[in-house]
Amino acid sequence: MLDKNFDPAGFEARLYDHWEAAGVFGPSGEGAPYTVVIPPPNVTGSLHIGHALNNTLQDVLVRFRRMQGRDALWMPGTDHAGIATQMVVERQLAQAKQPGRRELGREAFLERVWAWKEESGGTISRQLRRLGSSLDWPRERFTMDAGLSQAVVEVFVRLHKAGLIYQDKRLVNWDPVFQTAISDLEVESREVKGSLWHIRYPVEGGGEIVVATTRPETMLGDTAVAVHPEDGRFAGLVGRHVVLPLTGRRIPIIADEYSDPEKGTGAVKITPAHDFNDFEVGRRHGLAMPSVLDAEARVTLAEIEAEGFVATLAGLDRFAARKLIVAELERLEMLVLVEAHTHQVPHGDRSGVPIEPRMTVQWYCNAAELAKKPIESVESGRVKFEPDNWKNLFFSWMRDIQPWCISRQLWWGHQIPAWHAADGRVFVERSEAEAQAAAGEGVVLTRDADVLDTWFSSALWPFSTLGWPEQTPLLEKHYPTDVLVTGFDIIFFWVARMMMMGEFCMGREPFSTVVIHGLVRDEKGAKMSKSKGNVMDPLELIDAYGADAVRFTLCALASPGRDIKLSKQRMEGYRAFVTKLWNAARFLETNGIAPNPAWKREEASGVLARWLLEKTDAVVREATTALEGFRFDDYANAVHGFTWGVFCDWFIELAKPVLNGEDGAEKAEIQGVAQHVLGVVLRLLHPVMPFVTAELHSQLGYGDAVEIVTCDFPTAPGFAAEDVRLADIDTLIAAVTAIRSVRAAMNVPPSSVVPLRVALAGQGALSAFLPQLLRLARVEAPVFVENAAADAGPGAMAVAQGIEMFMPLAGVIDLAAEAVRLKKERQKAEEQARQAEVKLANPDFVARAKEEVIQEMSSRLSDARALIDKLDRALGNISA
């Protein structure tokens, strides 16, 4: 017998251990392959709500296809997370007051990192198990395991020999704390309240030009002043020179459209080595590009001539130098104006300090060449985005792509397989021995100290995890993979690069469909952050509501391409849904309903049994179509509506008189159809609610808890002939629903049994189910008349499927008092609507308010209008 109280904590861990021990998550070896690779979470990470969403959606797809008989493989693994992992271990060393990275040396430090990985690196994998993710754990990979490391070296060497990897000196995002180049994804823009300094630049031969800058310390590296070619204020100055303040260096005044006449003074200083836009201007005009800040963002004068005041700045931190430079400009009366200026400043997401655009020699990949085939794959439809509109973002990035900086100045990561000779030659080979052979005997070689960007190794993920560069049977069968599920923020960083590498290494795209989901936000639409205190921890949610409720909530809210507004109220609602299923199963069990393999669907002839089977077929078709189309919300809402509304509520309520009656053919049929449909419901819900469905499947006797993982997903065989009687049940349900709605609106006490007059058109349908109508609607036996409301006195009208039903309410409620109450509620609703309308009609409010505030105000207006409509109908009933 099922426990009276539903407690998911009592079986979730037990079930998962059982599944994993049985090896049920691995490919079956039968059926067409269906392959999904997990977006590898950082080895340093813990499960956050974004992971929970992403992995729930993947698991729904994999479980669904596995149940359809596909040879399903969901490949697990983690990313070595270069900068994040190195930071974690360095911090641990500092906290333990042990020697730091540089004191330990590279080899000893890496030993410490590997030790940390073995001890603490499996946290997120264990947490994914709590979520119910059916990953093939024995195949779990790590981006720095031996096989994947071999793949990285192989790809690097092949790309280099093909001329697609090279070294270049360019501007990169530089983190002064970690002293490495970082990717755009590791840069976050923060609003900073700073200043805009207006500085006089003397024009050679007389006059001056005023430039405005937020970074006066970089003026030491200025190599031009730019004005817009159509700005008449400076027409006579283009081609002349200014004398750079403090340094005395001559630099040209150039015309370039980068300068915006509407911003600042209309003239901008150009410092190519310290600004990405200036770098492009410098390239267009052939300007010198001296660096004046070093790896630690301290002033360096190695590339410029310096004397006097400028010479005293050597070695100073950039912000300390800024203060001194501003003071000196003010002393020299070259500072015209200082304005308060709030602007966005890029920061390192892990170091928390402003990043510096910095000129360095790095390894680059020719992304423009590698992007050609992926672009064609999407254009031709071989790779599809779901929703389709995300391909536009893909195209916008790929068609204007820049060289990909793939080197990092870290120690943790894949060390670049390049060896340098003293004469400047570089040998890129698969091993040091091969490099030495290429260089010749006696040539002293030094290994390149840099490591590869982690996105480089993760770009190989769809085939390196399957055994490449070895041509393994797993690779042959499961590449290309089927579906990639990911967020829109890494379409360029990961999705596009996997497509580049898949085309280059494997000769074809790595997947056929990219399913893009939105971000998980709080209930008001605000982005979750620790500083706001609105972060939801999925593990805490699982503890509170159970994994099934968490998964179902995320699935139900996952509308294609839209962000999710997550609230604990929604989580509570879906926890109630899981509990509803449990209680319904327990009710059926106590009424003698158990799996019956001998029951035959085709022998069901009663109207209630046929009605339930028809509804079951309809939801199976709807759910299957939704999952095949990646409409997770439609799938969840369809199975929720059927399970709760059709099966647990209406069917069980309509079946109770039969189940409570004498044994016989009708009762046996109802018991048979109930056990059959409950089994269908468990299988239908299993992809999204694996734990409770497996527990019920086992406890009720449908089969072992392992069997449901691979049993058949429901199909909809249908019936050969239509049964016109089924419409009568739909009419009954519509009538009960309409009567209940009117009773609630009119404040009729739940205990009151009220009279009911029904138009003759409803007599045939409702007469067949009078006991159910009387019990469920709390009404007296209906009187069927020509005109339901004629000569009936005051009361309320309800309409269901065109059938008019009238409830005389004199003596049941105080109609006059009810009218007063309804009018007061309407006045409140009108005021709420008016306030919302005024705010939304105010352009200043719309311009200043955050998106989530506007959305909340729009929801208030919509809710108020819906309430007004409802109250108007109730008042109309009273006046009628």
Order of alpha helices (4+ residues) and beta strands (2+ residues): alpha-beta-alpha-beta-beta-alpha-alpha-alpha-alpha-beta-alpha-beta-beta-beta-beta-beta-beta-beta-beta-alpha-alpha-beta-beta-alpha-alpha-beta-alpha-beta-beta-beta-beta-alpha-beta-beta-alpha-alpha-alpha-beta-alpha-beta-beta-alpha-alpha-beta-alpha-alpha-alpha-alpha-alpha-alpha-alpha-alpha-beta-alpha-alpha-beta-beta-beta-alpha-alpha-alpha
